[in-house]
């Protein structure tokens, strides 16, 4: 997989990043969305495929993206297809921060040091080139405005944006109601994106224990691990303490 193209997790995070505050919209559901976006990106790369409501590894060859390859290897180790809802709902540590740090290394965001309550060191992230975020947003706007079926990548991005609740962030107020509705409708244009988006919403609704569709999981099947674990705070981008002196804080 070439690095000239941004991955879906990167694009979803850039969509959620507030250029004014340096925090992310819908941080808790965004963590789930990033795990789901990894699945869609792996599917677009031909490494995994849907199997009912489960995800099966079809080509275990690495993509060249370390974070995606970590997820692919964890899926491969399962040895059998895993339910999307179990994968997305599994524990993961710092997936959002992993992608923020990656975007910083790529020069797409920069860290801004600050303090919470004048005491606790914090870090916010701001885009270095808002044109990138505008281009991503323009793809969604075009799909919503024209009604022309979008390409699978844009359709999946729309499905994930809806699933994590970014509709009100992207299209706020009463004037954005029709756009939010059309954003939701784009979910039908990509089967994998739709499967993952429904799984994200099921996890948020506490429906992990019940299959959405397809055969029931055999007795004794364990919930699959996520792409990596998170004990992330409930609001805003996770704040990193400087010099290791204090615990992580939350950006409000």
Secondary structure, 3 states (H helix, E strand, C coil): CCCCCCCHHHHHHHHHECCCCCCECCHHHHHHHHHHHHHHHHHHCCCEEEECCEEEECCCCCCCCHHHHHHHHHHHHHCCCEEHHHHHHCCCCCHHHHHHHHHHHCCCEEEEEEEECCCEEEEEEEECCHHHHHHHHHHHHHHHHHCCCCCHHHHHHHHHHHHCCCHHHHCCCHHHHHHHHHHHHHHHHCHHHHHHHHHHHHHHCCCCCCCCCCCCCCCCCCCCCCCCCCCCCCCCCEECCHHHCCCCEECC
